[in-house]
Amino acid sequence: MVHRALFVTLAIVMDGDVTEQRRTRPGGLPRGIWVLGFVSMFMDISSEMIHGLLPVFLVSVLGATTEMVGLIEGVGEATASICAAPAQLEI
């Protein structure tokens, strides 16, 4: 019943015309926009948490040396820079 109420559209009859209005949250944004915003926020938080814990995991659990961690981080940064380079080009 709750799920059905989330996606209900209201038909309002005004002067003989039928218009549809979607239920909205504060700020006038549809519920789907709020949900996607929170999902994006939690994905950003989780990726930032993993980014900080990855070197600790590599060294303590997998037994990697600090040089290997540096190499892995360097390859990751280089890959990100190379992939971002085409977006910097002006056509």
Backbone hydrogen bonds, N-H to C=O, Kabsch-Sander energy under -0.5 kcal/mol:
donor,donor_aa,acceptor,acceptor_aa,energy
5,A,1,M,-1.7
6,L,2,V,-1.4
7,F,3,H,-1.0
8,V,5,A,-0.7
10,L,21,Q,-2.0
12,I,10,L,-0.7
12,I,19,T,-2.1
13,V,11,A,-0.5
14,M,12,I,-0.7
14,M,17,D,-2.6
17,D,14,M,-2.4
19,T,12,I,-1.8
19,T,17,D,-0.6
21,Q,10,L,-1.8
23,R,8,V,-0.7
25,R,29,L,-2.4
28,G,25,R,-1.7
31,R,23,R,-0.8
33,I,30,P,-0.7
34,W,30,P,-1.5
35,V,31,R,-2.4
36,L,32,G,-2.5
37,G,33,I,-2.1
38,F,34,W,-2.3
39,V,35,V,-2.4
40,S,36,L,-2.4
41,M,37,G,-2.1
42,F,38,F,-2.5
43,M,39,V,-2.1
44,D,40,S,-2.2
45,I,41,M,-2.4
46,S,42,F,-2.3
47,S,43,M,-2.3
48,E,44,D,-2.1
49,M,45,I,-2.0
50,I,46,S,-2.2
51,H,47,S,-2.1
52,G,48,E,-1.3
53,L,49,M,-1.4
54,L,50,I,-2.0
57,F,53,L,-2.4
58,L,54,L,-2.7
59,V,55,P,-2.2
60,S,56,V,-2.8
61,V,57,F,-1.9
62,L,57,F,-1.6
64,A,58,L,-2.7
69,V,65,T,-2.0
70,G,66,T,-2.3
71,L,67,E,-2.3
72,I,68,M,-2.7
73,E,69,V,-2.6
74,G,70,G,-2.5
75,V,71,L,-2.6
76,G,72,I,-2.1
77,E,73,E,-2.5
78,A,74,G,-2.7
79,T,75,V,-2.4
80,A,76,G,-2.1
81,S,77,E,-2.3
82,I,78,A,-2.7
83,C,79,T,-2.3
84,A,80,A,-1.6
85,A,81,S,-1.3
87,A,84,A,-0.7
88,Q,84,A,-0.6
88,Q,85,A,-1.6
89,L,85,A,-0.6
89,L,86,P,-0.8
91,I,89,L,-0.5
